[in-house]
Structures are given as structure tokens and as C-alpha cells.
């Protein structure tokens, strides 16, 4: 059981946290510096890893959203309202990525019950929404970076 949880931490939770922070920072115009980006992403991953087994499904998402807002306001000096709005947008994009994956799997006739029983398969399939999510984060990052250059 512990090996399975560690497997999911390194293959799912940590990469997903990096994608969350990338998109959230890009939306809130928080400058992305390597060391804080890595530390905040890993910290958020550990938080999710530690609380997920003890809370009801989806509650860890709300806790993570509050954490994003606190990070955005306290560390990134973003406004609280924009942090909440962009945090919600970040979650919507993450959920849309997952929904698109499930819709695709349903269309091709994949048995979704397999995802509940096989963590390795769930991780492999989880790469699809993760890549979509990272793609959204990178797109927002580079579009905003290009806009800043035009303004200068």
C-alpha cells in the first residue's frame, strides 16, 4: 500500500502540482523563479499526499485551492480576489482536461472501472490530462510573456 502511494506521489501528485503552480502563477502574473517554483510545487504535493487519505473525495481540492490563494497573496503579492478567481480558473482547466480524457476513453470503449483497481494504469492514463493541463499552463505563460514584451 505504501509503495503504491509513493508511486502515485512521484508519478501523479508532484507533476500535477507543478502544472497547478505554473498555470496559477501565469494567470496571476506572479514571476516564476526556479527555486520558489520547485519548493512551492513540492510543498503543495506533500500537503496533498498527506491529507488525501484522510478527507472525503474532493476536499483536498478545496484545501489545495485555499493553499494556492494563500501562496498567491502572501508570497506572490497578488490581490485576494484575483487569486481566488484565477485559482478557480486553474481548477476548471484541470477538471476540463480530466473530463476530456474520460470522454475520449468512453468513446473508445475503455472500461473505466479498471482505473479504480489498477494504480499503474491510472497513472499511465493520467498522463493525458496532465499533458493537456501543462499545455494550458505553458500557453498562458508564453502568451503573457509575449504581451509583456509588446508593452515594453
Secondary structure, DSSP 8 states (H G I E B T S, - for coil): -HHHHHHHIIIIIHHHHHHHHHHHHHHHT----HHHHHHHHHHHHHHHHHHHTTS-TTHHHHHHHHHHHHIIIIIT---HHHHHHHHHHHHHHHHHHHHHHHHHHHHTT--TTHHHH-HHHHHHHHHHHHHHHHHHHHHHHHHHHHHHHHH-
